[in-house]
Amino acid sequence: MGLEGAVPDHSTFSKNRHGRFRDSDLLRKLFETTVARCMAEGLVGGEGFAVDASLIRADVNRQHAVGRHEHLPSEVTSHAIREYLAVLDDAAFGSATPVVPKQLAVADPAARWTAASHERAFFAYSTNYLIDLDHSVIMDVEATASIRQAEVTAQRRMIDRTEERFGILPRRLAGDTGYGSAYNLAWLVERGIAPHVPVFDHSARQDGTFERANFSYDKDEDSYLCPGGKRLRQYNRNYTKTRPGIDKDGFRRYRARKADCDTYALKPQCCPNTPARRIMRSIHESARDTARDIVTSDAYVTSRRQRKKVEMLFAHLKRILKLDRLRLRGPNGAKDEFLLAATAQNLRKLAKTIPMPA
């Protein structure tokens, strides 16, 4: 465009963004071009990745909200409402959890009402980053609803997409406890990725009674041994019909005999309020054990320190690029802004790292 050339009207950009740009997935291709350039310049090692998510305020007024889906305007006139209806079955947005949102923003129903920060509750989206730990290059970015289940889904999508587009699968992944569910840890281990992630575990007790860690698992006998040497089995009698032994949440229950607990001198320290002790074991417990072993290693200490690189990118995103609040509405608007911001951050990394030609 020359200095005297006519500047396109702002509606031209808007129509292109809603039409050709999104139909061709142009902004993602632009972002992936920066990733490919970073790889060509040797800025991507592929040894270790880190993942995290950050809340970005939606462009809505928290006062203009309704309590139920049925209270939204009956006439679908805005892009945001049409996109909300389109992503109700998407695992990153509407179907991420069966829990019904307490409030829906009329202007942008897909934004999630969240109180995850120390501030007052607000409507937000989450931007998810998957970065290479060598030079903090953003390998992938995904927009989701601001709930943990959606963010774990985004992590899996980003890893799969990075492998598909660039042929890179990290040897280790650093993340916080939110990514430490049994199912997610098993998914990582099956992919050959070492989970440098704290295990999400609620078995610790605060009342002084024995925790699950005080019971040892016997793999050969498929049973637990209590501190008193008594066994906890899934079934303490034989059944005519074979039982699956796994509940709908993917756990096996191991129970002690009531007779053993009644004669146990330390019963007040084990199960003071129940007739017999019960232990829950996930079907993915081996993956959880792998993660627990990694947490005690020196490599995990390094990963925990390097994981802060993601938080630094989020700080730069909000404080320098000023993306602490979205300017576009709807899931597609959030995707567009997050992709453009990640593109800018990768270009900045290239400019700072590659020396200027002589």
C-alpha positions as CSV (number, residue, x, y, z in Angstrom):
1,M,0.0,0.0,0.0
2,G,1.4,3.3,-1.0
3,L,1.5,6.4,1.2
4,E,-1.3,7.9,-0.9
5,G,-3.3,4.7,-1.1
6,A,-6.8,4.5,0.3
7,V,-7.0,2.7,3.7
8,P,-9.5,-0.2,3.7
9,D,-12.6,0.4,5.8
10,H,-12.7,-1.4,9.2
11,S,-15.7,-3.4,8.0
12,T,-13.5,-5.0,5.3
13,F,-11.3,-6.5,8.0
14,S,-14.3,-7.6,10.0
15,K,-16.0,-9.3,7.1
16,N,-12.8,-11.1,6.1
17,R,-12.2,-12.2,9.6
18,H,-15.7,-13.7,9.9
19,G,-15.5,-15.2,6.4
20,R,-12.4,-16.0,4.5
21,F,-9.9,-15.9,7.4
22,R,-11.9,-18.4,9.5
23,D,-13.0,-20.6,6.6
24,S,-9.4,-21.1,5.5
25,D,-8.0,-21.2,9.1
26,L,-5.6,-18.5,8.0
27,L,-4.7,-17.3,11.5
28,R,-3.6,-20.7,12.6
29,K,-1.6,-21.2,9.5
30,L,0.1,-17.9,10.2
31,F,0.9,-18.9,13.7
32,E,2.2,-22.3,12.6
33,T,4.5,-20.5,10.1
34,T,6.2,-18.8,13.0
35,V,6.6,-22.1,14.8
36,A,8.2,-23.6,11.6
37,R,10.5,-20.6,11.4
38,C,11.6,-21.0,15.0
39,M,12.3,-24.7,14.4
40,A,14.3,-23.8,11.3
41,E,16.4,-21.4,13.4
42,G,17.1,-24.1,16.0
43,L,15.0,-22.6,18.7
44,V,13.0,-25.7,19.4
45,G,14.6,-28.7,21.1
46,G,11.7,-31.0,21.5
47,E,13.1,-32.5,24.6
48,G,10.7,-30.9,27.1
49,F,7.4,-29.1,26.8
50,A,5.3,-27.2,29.4
51,V,1.6,-26.6,29.4
52,D,-0.6,-24.1,31.3
53,A,-3.7,-22.0,30.9
54,S,-4.6,-18.4,31.9
55,L,-7.9,-16.6,32.3
56,I,-8.7,-13.7,29.9
57,R,-11.7,-11.6,30.6
58,A,-14.5,-11.7,28.1
59,D,-15.8,-8.5,26.5
60,V,-19.1,-8.6,28.5
61,N,-20.7,-6.7,31.4
62,R,-21.0,-9.0,34.4
63,Q,-24.3,-7.3,35.3
64,H,-25.9,-8.4,32.0
65,A,-26.3,-12.1,32.7
66,V,-29.1,-14.6,32.8
67,G,-29.5,-17.7,34.9
68,R,-30.4,-20.3,32.3
69,H,-30.0,-21.1,28.6
70,E,-33.7,-20.6,28.0
71,H,-33.5,-17.0,29.1
72,L,-31.2,-16.0,26.2
73,P,-32.8,-13.9,23.5
74,S,-35.0,-16.0,21.3
75,E,-33.9,-14.3,18.1
76,V,-30.3,-15.4,17.4
77,T,-28.9,-12.1,15.9
78,S,-25.3,-12.1,17.1
79,H,-22.3,-14.0,16.1
80,A,-21.5,-14.8,19.7
81,I,-24.9,-16.5,20.4
82,R,-24.7,-18.5,17.2
83,E,-21.2,-19.7,18.1
84,Y,-22.3,-20.6,21.6
85,L,-25.1,-22.8,20.2
86,A,-22.5,-24.4,17.8
87,V,-20.1,-25.4,20.5
88,L,-22.5,-26.9,23.0
89,D,-21.2,-30.4,22.1
90,D,-17.5,-29.3,22.0
91,A,-15.3,-30.9,24.6
92,A,-13.4,-27.6,25.0
93,F,-16.5,-25.5,25.6
94,G,-20.1,-26.7,26.1
95,S,-19.7,-30.4,26.9
96,A,-16.5,-30.1,28.9
97,T,-18.5,-30.7,32.1
98,P,-22.1,-31.6,32.8
99,V,-22.3,-28.9,35.4
100,V,-24.7,-26.2,34.4
101,P,-23.1,-22.7,34.5
102,K,-24.6,-20.5,37.3
103,Q,-24.8,-17.5,34.9
104,L,-24.7,-16.9,31.2
105,A,-23.6,-13.6,29.6
106,V,-26.2,-12.4,27.1
107,A,-23.6,-10.8,24.9
108,D,-21.3,-13.8,24.9
109,P,-22.9,-17.0,26.4
110,A,-19.9,-19.2,25.7
111,A,-17.8,-17.2,28.2
112,R,-17.5,-19.0,31.5
113,W,-18.5,-17.4,34.9
114,T,-15.4,-18.1,37.0
115,A,-14.1,-17.3,40.5
116,A,-10.7,-19.0,40.0
117,S,-8.7,-15.9,40.6
118,H,-8.4,-13.8,43.8
119,E,-10.6,-11.1,42.1
120,R,-14.4,-10.9,42.0
121,A,-16.0,-13.5,39.8
122,F,-16.1,-12.6,36.1
123,F,-16.8,-14.0,32.6
124,A,-13.7,-15.3,30.9
125,Y,-12.1,-17.7,28.4
126,S,-8.9,-19.6,28.9
127,T,-5.9,-19.4,26.6
128,N,-3.8,-22.6,26.7
129,Y,-0.1,-22.6,25.8
130,L,2.1,-25.5,24.9
131,I,5.7,-24.3,24.9
132,D,9.1,-25.8,24.2
133,L,11.3,-25.3,27.2
134,D,14.5,-24.5,25.4
135,H,13.7,-21.0,24.2
136,S,10.0,-20.6,25.4
137,V,8.7,-21.0,21.8
138,I,4.9,-21.4,21.8
139,M,4.3,-24.7,19.9
140,D,0.5,-24.5,20.1
141,V,-2.3,-22.4,21.5
142,E,-6.0,-23.3,22.2
143,A,-9.0,-21.4,23.4
144,T,-11.3,-23.1,25.9
145,A,-13.9,-22.5,28.5
146,S,-12.4,-21.5,31.8
147,I,-12.7,-24.9,33.6
148,R,-10.0,-27.5,34.3
149,Q,-11.6,-30.3,32.3
150,A,-11.5,-28.2,29.2
151,E,-7.9,-27.2,29.8
152,V,-6.8,-30.9,30.1
153,T,-8.7,-31.6,26.8
154,A,-6.8,-28.6,25.2
155,Q,-3.5,-30.1,26.4
156,R,-4.2,-33.4,24.6
157,R,-5.3,-31.6,21.5
158,M,-2.2,-29.4,21.3
159,I,0.2,-32.3,21.8
160,D,-1.6,-34.3,19.1
161,R,-1.6,-31.3,16.7
162,T,2.0,-30.6,17.3
163,E,3.0,-34.1,16.5
164,E,0.8,-34.1,13.4
165,R,2.0,-30.7,12.0
166,F,5.6,-30.8,13.0
167,G,6.4,-34.4,13.8
168,I,7.6,-33.5,17.4
169,L,6.5,-35.4,20.5
170,P,8.2,-34.3,23.7
171,R,10.0,-36.7,26.0
172,R,8.6,-34.9,29.1
173,L,5.8,-32.6,29.9
174,A,5.8,-30.1,32.8
175,G,2.5,-29.0,34.2
176,D,0.7,-28.1,37.5
177,T,-1.6,-30.3,39.6
178,G,-4.5,-29.5,37.4
179,Y,-3.1,-31.9,34.7
180,G,-2.4,-34.6,37.3
181,S,-5.6,-36.6,37.0
182,A,-5.2,-40.4,36.7
183,Y,-6.7,-40.5,33.2
184,N,-4.5,-37.7,31.9
185,L,-1.3,-39.2,33.4
186,A,-2.1,-42.5,31.8
187,W,-2.7,-40.8,28.4
188,L,0.8,-39.2,28.7
189,V,2.5,-42.4,29.7
190,E,0.9,-44.3,26.8
191,R,2.2,-41.7,24.4
192,G,5.7,-42.2,25.8
193,I,5.8,-38.8,27.5
194,A,7.2,-38.6,31.0
195,P,4.7,-36.7,33.1
196,H,6.6,-34.1,35.2
197,V,3.2,-33.3,36.9
198,P,2.2,-33.5,40.5
199,V,-0.4,-36.2,41.0
200,F,-3.9,-35.0,41.7
201,D,-4.6,-36.9,44.9
202,H,-7.1,-36.4,47.8
203,S,-6.0,-39.5,49.8
204,A,-4.2,-37.4,52.4
205,R,-5.9,-37.1,55.8
206,Q,-5.9,-34.3,58.3
207,D,-7.3,-36.1,61.3
208,G,-4.2,-38.2,62.2
209,T,-5.6,-41.5,60.9
210,F,-3.8,-43.8,58.5
211,E,-3.6,-42.5,54.9
212,R,-3.6,-44.6,51.8
213,A,0.2,-44.1,51.6
214,N,0.4,-46.2,54.9
215,F,-1.0,-49.2,53.0
216,S,1.3,-51.1,50.6
217,Y,0.0,-52.6,47.4
218,D,0.9,-56.3,46.6
219,K,0.8,-56.6,42.8
220,D,1.0,-60.4,42.8
221,E,-1.9,-60.8,45.2
222,D,-3.8,-57.8,43.9
223,S,-4.4,-56.6,47.4
224,Y,-3.3,-54.0,50.0
225,L,-1.5,-54.7,53.2
226,C,-2.5,-52.6,56.2
227,P,0.1,-51.4,58.8
228,G,-1.1,-54.4,60.9
229,G,-0.3,-56.9,58.2
230,K,-4.0,-57.6,57.3
231,R,-5.0,-57.8,53.6
232,L,-7.6,-55.7,51.9
233,R,-9.1,-57.4,48.8
234,Q,-11.7,-56.4,46.3
235,Y,-13.9,-59.3,47.3
236,N,-13.7,-61.2,50.6
237,R,-16.0,-64.0,49.3
238,N,-16.6,-65.9,46.1
239,Y,-19.5,-64.9,43.8
240,T,-21.3,-67.0,41.3
241,K,-21.1,-64.4,38.6
242,T,-17.9,-62.7,37.8
243,R,-18.0,-59.0,38.7
244,P,-16.1,-56.3,36.8
245,G,-14.7,-54.7,40.0
246,I,-14.5,-51.3,38.4
247,D,-16.9,-48.5,39.1
248,K,-18.1,-45.9,36.6
249,D,-15.3,-43.5,37.7
250,G,-12.6,-46.0,36.9
251,F,-11.8,-47.1,40.5
252,R,-11.4,-50.5,42.2
253,R,-12.4,-50.8,45.9
254,Y,-10.4,-52.9,48.3
255,R,-12.0,-53.8,51.6
256,A,-10.7,-55.3,54.8
257,R,-12.6,-57.9,56.7
258,K,-14.7,-56.6,59.6
259,A,-13.4,-59.4,61.8
260,D,-9.8,-58.3,61.2
261,C,-10.6,-54.6,61.9
262,D,-12.6,-55.5,65.1
263,T,-9.5,-57.2,66.6
264,Y,-7.0,-54.6,65.4
265,A,-5.6,-52.6,68.3
266,L,-4.9,-49.6,66.1
267,K,-8.5,-49.4,64.7
268,P,-9.1,-45.9,66.1
269,Q,-6.1,-44.8,64.0
270,C,-7.3,-46.6,60.9
271,C,-11.1,-46.5,60.6
272,P,-12.7,-45.1,63.8
273,N,-16.0,-44.2,62.1
274,T,-16.5,-47.3,59.8
275,P,-16.7,-51.0,60.5
276,A,-13.8,-51.8,58.2
277,R,-11.2,-49.9,56.2
278,R,-11.7,-49.3,52.4
279,I,-9.0,-48.3,49.9
280,M,-9.7,-46.9,46.4
281,R,-7.3,-47.7,43.5
282,S,-7.6,-46.1,40.1
283,I,-7.3,-48.4,37.0
284,H,-4.5,-45.9,36.0
285,E,-2.6,-46.2,39.3
286,S,0.5,-47.4,37.5
287,A,0.7,-44.1,35.7
288,R,0.2,-42.3,38.9
289,D,3.0,-44.2,40.5
290,T,5.2,-43.3,37.5
291,A,4.4,-39.6,38.1
292,R,5.1,-40.0,41.9
293,D,8.5,-41.4,41.2
294,I,9.3,-38.6,38.8
295,V,8.3,-36.0,41.4
296,T,11.1,-37.2,43.7
297,S,13.8,-36.9,41.1
298,D,16.2,-34.1,40.4
299,A,14.8,-33.8,36.8
300,Y,11.5,-32.8,38.2
301,V,13.0,-30.0,40.2
302,T,14.4,-28.6,37.0
303,S,11.1,-29.0,35.2
304,R,9.3,-27.2,38.0
305,R,11.6,-24.3,37.6
306,Q,11.3,-24.2,33.9
307,R,7.5,-24.4,34.1
308,K,7.6,-20.7,35.1
309,K,8.5,-19.8,31.5
310,V,4.8,-20.3,30.6
311,E,3.7,-18.0,33.4
312,M,6.2,-15.4,32.1
313,L,4.6,-15.6,28.6
314,F,1.2,-15.0,30.2
315,A,2.5,-12.0,32.1
316,H,3.9,-10.6,28.9
317,L,0.6,-11.3,27.1
318,K,-1.4,-9.3,29.7
319,R,1.0,-6.5,30.7
320,I,2.9,-5.8,27.5
321,L,0.5,-6.9,24.8
322,K,-2.4,-5.7,26.9
323,L,-4.6,-8.8,26.3
324,D,-6.0,-8.9,29.8
325,R,-9.5,-8.5,28.2
326,L,-10.8,-9.7,24.9
327,R,-12.0,-7.3,22.2
328,L,-13.9,-9.9,20.2
329,R,-16.8,-12.1,21.3
330,G,-17.6,-15.7,21.0
331,P,-15.3,-18.8,20.8
332,N,-14.1,-17.9,17.4
333,G,-13.3,-14.4,18.5
334,A,-11.3,-15.7,21.4
335,K,-9.4,-18.2,19.1
336,D,-8.5,-15.3,16.7
337,E,-7.1,-13.1,19.4
338,F,-5.2,-15.9,21.1
339,L,-3.6,-17.0,17.9
340,L,-2.6,-13.5,16.9
341,A,-1.1,-12.9,20.3
342,A,0.9,-16.1,20.3
343,T,2.1,-15.3,16.7
344,A,3.3,-11.9,18.0
345,Q,5.1,-13.5,20.9
346,N,6.9,-16.0,18.6
347,L,7.9,-13.3,16.2
348,R,9.3,-11.3,19.2
349,K,11.2,-14.4,20.2
350,L,12.7,-14.7,16.7
351,A,13.6,-11.0,16.6
352,K,15.4,-11.2,20.0
353,T,17.2,-14.4,19.4
354,I,18.4,-14.3,15.8
355,P,21.3,-11.9,15.3
356,M,21.0,-9.1,12.9
357,P,22.8,-9.6,9.6
358,A,26.1,-7.7,9.3
